[in-house]
Amino acid sequence: MLEILALIREIVNQITGLFVQFHRTEEADFDSIETQVRSVVLEIGRLTLETIIKVRGTGYSGRRITTPTGEKGRYREIRSRTMGTLMGKVEINRAYYHLGKGKGGYVPLDETLSLPQEHYSYAVQEQMGLYAIEDSYEESAKKLRYTFPIDASGSTVGRISRKHGLEIYQEEMERVEAVFSHRQLPSEPEIESVKRGYVGTDGVMVPTVDGYREMKVITAYHTSYAREALAENLYYHALFAEPEVLGEHLWILLKQRGIFDADESIWCCDGARWIWRQKQLHDPEGKEIVDLIHANEYLEKVANAIHGEDTDQAGKCYGCMKAILRRCGGESVLSALGELSQIHALKELNEAITYYQNNYAKMDYPAYEAGEYHITSSTVESACRHVVGDRLKRSGMRWTTQGAQQITLLRLKWKNNRWKDYWARYRPSLAA
């Protein structure tokens, strides 16, 4: 009770001090008042939090105890722990019990309060992660110090953020392994009655300490049957993984997003063979569409090789071939490329012919447009940039493979609107 009374007196003193200060300084502007009030509110919050925990006690429950796991503990001492919170540092006094030689100790209050192992509250760790998924660790630490009374180094912000990314990674791997070893059924679809479910996948090169490495990116979304229907419930995933491993993650993702149970599933991707092998393995009935933009890029290279880069003739040639592709499809373009090869012996022409030979059956753009399908993989192309590139490909950055993967998976929680769900496991207030 004495602690509560002391707290009330301190709060009254703090607030009274504010009124005295600004009553006498009538020329004080709004910003000055707001800044000082925020400082006092944070200090009052810190004192209140510290006092509430102090009133809860130290967790002492006798000289000898039995832990929840059945081990015997002997009381040794009161140990103080400093916890960084959004309101500043808070001191917590806890009873420490020794479990015996080589067994370490047990602190009941840590378990009662669900204190993290880190010396920062979960609310602080969440803020660290929120900054770290958008900016460098050093800049994140600076922003944290500027916004809250929290003094953490960039290395600490990085370590804690990556730790959460590692947890997400391990859970993901365990879930995929459990499903494909038939120890666990896939979860029920989160979205029902999907009309058209789209899949896109591509790769983005990430600078690592061992050179550039490709991170594969997946997008999943659905649309109605309406012309120019917008993507709904867009969802992302990104992994450093071999195609076979990625395929397993992709299968679970498409099941989860309701695309396997959709009226139609459509794969709109570039012509990379690994993509279509995984598609045939995991979704053989799905519709196949090669991204129109990638198909056009081969035609532009051919036009530039024949007529000279960026010349008027090259532009006209490219425009003509693009029009044929859009109106007549890939087979007609393949025929035209074959005729050109009788006249020109060019590497770009041979590459285009090979690409169209492998993919012309997936280039029936007149039929796709008549059926009101999406014919570009712009969603996954965009995801390569804003999900991965904007964080991992900044000037001068070099990542470990593990670090890049971990921060990307944490970033995906935000991008996929799963941020609150992830932190709710630690912060019960978010689950309410």
Backbone hydrogen bonds, N-H to C=O, Kabsch-Sander energy under -0.5 kcal/mol:
donor,donor_aa,acceptor,acceptor_aa,energy
5,L,1,M,-2.3
6,A,2,L,-2.4
7,L,3,E,-2.1
8,I,4,I,-2.5
9,R,5,L,-2.4
10,E,6,A,-2.1
11,I,7,L,-2.6
12,V,8,I,-2.7
13,N,9,R,-2.5
14,Q,10,E,-2.6
15,I,11,I,-2.6
16,T,12,V,-2.8
17,G,13,N,-2.5
18,L,14,Q,-1.4
19,F,15,I,-1.9
20,V,16,T,-2.6
21,Q,17,G,-2.6
22,F,18,L,-2.4
23,H,19,F,-1.9
24,R,20,V,-1.6
25,T,21,Q,-0.6
26,E,24,R,-0.7
28,A,25,T,-1.9
33,I,29,D,-2.0
34,E,30,F,-3.0
35,T,31,D,-2.5
36,Q,32,S,-2.0
37,V,33,I,-2.6
38,R,34,E,-2.5
39,S,35,T,-1.8
40,V,36,Q,-2.2
41,V,37,V,-2.9
42,L,38,R,-2.5
43,E,39,S,-1.9
44,I,40,V,-2.9
45,G,41,V,-2.6
46,R,42,L,-2.5
47,L,43,E,-2.6
48,T,44,I,-2.6
49,L,45,G,-2.6
50,E,46,R,-2.5
51,T,47,L,-2.4
52,I,48,T,-2.7
53,I,49,L,-2.0
54,K,50,E,-2.0
55,V,51,T,-2.7
56,R,52,I,-1.4
57,G,53,I,-0.5
57,G,54,K,-1.2
61,S,62,G,-0.6
65,I,73,G,-2.4
67,T,71,E,-3.0
70,G,67,T,-2.4
73,G,65,I,-2.9
74,R,98,H,-2.7
75,Y,63,R,-3.3
76,R,96,Y,-2.8
77,E,96,Y,-1.1
79,R,77,E,-0.5
79,R,94,R,-3.3
81,R,92,I,-2.5
83,M,81,R,-0.5
83,M,90,V,-2.9
84,G,119,H,-2.5
85,T,88,G,-1.5
88,G,85,T,-1.3
90,V,83,M,-2.2
92,I,81,R,-2.6
94,R,79,R,-2.7
94,R,92,I,-0.5
95,A,58,T,-2.7
96,Y,77,E,-2.9
97,Y,106,Y,-2.5
98,H,74,R,-3.2
99,L,104,G,-2.5
103,K,100,G,-2.3
104,G,100,G,-0.6
106,Y,97,Y,-2.7
110,D,107,V,-0.7
111,E,107,V,-1.2
112,T,108,P,-2.6
113,L,109,L,-2.7
114,S,111,E,-0.6
115,L,110,D,-2.4
121,S,84,G,-2.9
125,Q,121,S,-2.5
126,E,122,Y,-2.4
127,Q,123,A,-1.7
128,M,124,V,-2.6
129,G,125,Q,-2.4
130,L,126,E,-2.4
131,Y,127,Q,-2.1
132,A,128,M,-2.8
133,I,129,G,-2.0
134,E,131,Y,-1.5
135,D,131,Y,-1.8
140,S,136,S,-2.5
141,A,137,Y,-2.3
142,K,138,E,-2.0
143,K,139,E,-2.4
144,L,140,S,-2.3
145,R,141,A,-2.3
146,Y,142,K,-2.1
147,T,143,K,-2.1
148,F,144,L,-2.7
150,I,148,F,-2.2
152,A,150,I,-0.8
157,V,153,S,-2.2
158,G,154,G,-2.5
159,R,155,S,-2.6
160,I,156,T,-2.5
161,S,157,V,-2.2
162,R,158,G,-2.7
163,K,159,R,-1.9
164,H,160,I,-1.6
165,G,161,S,-2.0
166,L,162,R,-2.7
167,E,163,K,-1.9
168,I,164,H,-2.1
169,Y,165,G,-2.4
170,Q,166,L,-2.8
171,E,167,E,-2.2
172,E,168,I,-2.4
173,M,169,Y,-2.6
174,E,170,Q,-2.6
175,R,171,E,-2.3
176,V,172,E,-2.4
177,E,173,M,-2.6
178,A,174,E,-2.2
179,V,175,R,-2.0
180,F,176,V,-2.5
181,S,177,E,-1.2
182,H,179,V,-1.3
183,R,178,A,-2.3
184,Q,178,A,-1.5
190,E,256,Q,-3.4
191,I,256,Q,-0.6
196,R,223,T,-1.7
197,G,195,K,-0.5
197,G,264,E,-2.9
198,Y,196,R,-0.5
198,Y,221,Y,-3.5
199,V,266,I,-2.6
200,G,219,T,-2.4
202,D,217,V,-2.1
204,V,215,M,-2.3
206,V,213,R,-3.1
208,T,206,V,-0.6
208,T,211,G,-1.2
209,V,399,W,-2.5
211,G,208,T,-1.9
213,R,206,V,-2.3
215,M,204,V,-3.0
216,K,214,E,-0.6
216,K,239,L,-2.8
217,V,202,D,-3.3
218,I,237,H,-3.2
219,T,200,G,-2.9
220,A,235,Y,-2.2
221,Y,198,Y,-1.8
222,H,232,E,-1.9
223,T,196,R,-2.1
229,A,226,A,-1.4
232,E,222,H,-2.5
235,Y,220,A,-2.4
237,H,218,I,-1.9
239,L,216,K,-2.4
241,A,239,L,-0.9
245,V,242,E,-0.5
246,L,242,E,-2.8
247,G,243,P,-2.5
248,E,244,E,-1.2
249,H,245,V,-1.7
250,L,246,L,-2.9
251,W,247,G,-2.4
252,I,248,E,-1.9
253,L,249,H,-2.3
254,L,250,L,-2.7
255,K,251,W,-2.0
256,Q,252,I,-2.6
257,R,253,L,-2.3
258,G,255,K,-1.2
259,I,254,L,-1.8
260,F,254,L,-1.3
262,A,259,I,-1.2
263,D,194,V,-2.2
264,E,195,K,-1.8
266,I,197,G,-3.2
267,W,287,K,-3.2
268,C,199,V,-2.3
268,C,266,I,-0.7
269,C,267,W,-0.6
269,C,289,I,-1.6
270,D,201,T,-0.6
275,I,272,A,-0.7
276,W,272,A,-1.2
277,R,273,R,-2.2
278,Q,274,W,-2.0
279,K,275,I,-2.1
280,Q,276,W,-2.3
281,L,277,R,-1.8
282,H,278,Q,-2.6
283,D,279,K,-3.0
286,G,283,D,-1.6
287,K,265,S,-2.8
289,I,267,W,-2.8
290,V,362,K,-2.4
291,D,269,C,-3.4
292,L,375,I,-2.7
295,A,291,D,-1.9
296,N,292,L,-2.4
297,E,293,I,-1.8
298,Y,294,H,-1.2
299,L,295,A,-1.0
300,E,296,N,-2.3
301,K,297,E,-1.9
302,V,298,Y,-1.8
303,A,299,L,-2.4
304,N,300,E,-2.4
305,A,301,K,-2.2
306,I,302,V,-2.1
307,H,303,A,-2.4
308,G,304,N,-1.9
311,T,308,G,-1.6
315,G,311,T,-2.2
316,K,312,D,-2.4
317,C,313,Q,-2.7
318,Y,314,A,-2.7
319,G,315,G,-2.4
320,C,316,K,-2.2
321,M,317,C,-2.3
322,K,318,Y,-2.7
323,A,319,G,-2.0
324,I,320,C,-2.1
325,L,321,M,-2.4
326,R,322,K,-2.4
327,R,323,A,-2.5
328,C,324,I,-3.3
329,G,324,I,-0.9
329,G,325,L,-1.2
330,G,363,M,-1.4
333,V,329,G,-1.3
334,L,330,G,-2.5
335,S,331,E,-1.9
336,A,332,S,-2.0
337,L,333,V,-2.7
338,G,334,L,-2.0
339,E,335,S,-1.7
340,L,336,A,-2.0
341,S,337,L,-1.8
342,Q,338,G,-0.6
342,Q,339,E,-1.0
343,I,340,L,-1.5
344,H,340,L,-2.9
346,L,344,H,-0.9
350,N,346,L,-2.1
351,E,347,K,-2.5
352,A,348,E,-2.0
353,I,349,L,-2.4
354,T,350,N,-2.4
355,Y,351,E,-2.3
356,Y,352,A,-2.7
357,Q,353,I,-2.7
358,N,354,T,-2.0
359,N,355,Y,-1.1
360,Y,356,Y,-2.2
362,K,359,N,-2.3
363,M,360,Y,-1.8
365,Y,363,M,-2.1
368,Y,364,D,-2.2
369,E,365,Y,-2.8
370,A,366,P,-1.9
371,G,367,A,-1.9
372,E,369,E,-1.1
373,Y,368,Y,-2.4
381,E,377,S,-2.2
382,S,378,S,-2.6
383,A,379,T,-1.9
384,C,380,V,-2.1
385,R,381,E,-0.9
385,R,382,S,-0.5
386,H,382,S,-2.8
387,V,383,A,-2.2
388,V,383,A,-1.3
389,G,384,C,-2.5
390,D,385,R,-3.2
391,R,388,V,-1.2
392,L,388,V,-2.9
393,K,389,G,-2.2
397,M,394,R,-2.1
399,W,207,P,-2.0
404,A,400,T,-2.5
405,Q,401,T,-2.2
406,Q,402,Q,-2.7
407,I,403,G,-2.3
408,T,404,A,-1.7
409,L,405,Q,-2.3
410,L,406,Q,-2.0
411,R,407,I,-2.1
412,L,408,T,-2.3
413,K,409,L,-1.0
413,K,410,L,-0.5
414,W,410,L,-0.8
414,W,411,R,-0.6
415,K,411,R,-2.4
416,N,412,L,-2.6
417,N,414,W,-1.6
418,R,413,K,-3.3
419,W,413,K,-1.0
422,Y,418,R,-2.3
423,W,419,W,-2.2
424,A,420,K,-1.6
425,R,421,D,-0.5
425,R,422,Y,-1.1
426,Y,423,W,-1.3
427,R,423,W,-2.7
430,L,427,R,-2.2
431,A,427,R,-0.7
431,A,428,P,-0.8
432,A,428,P,-0.7
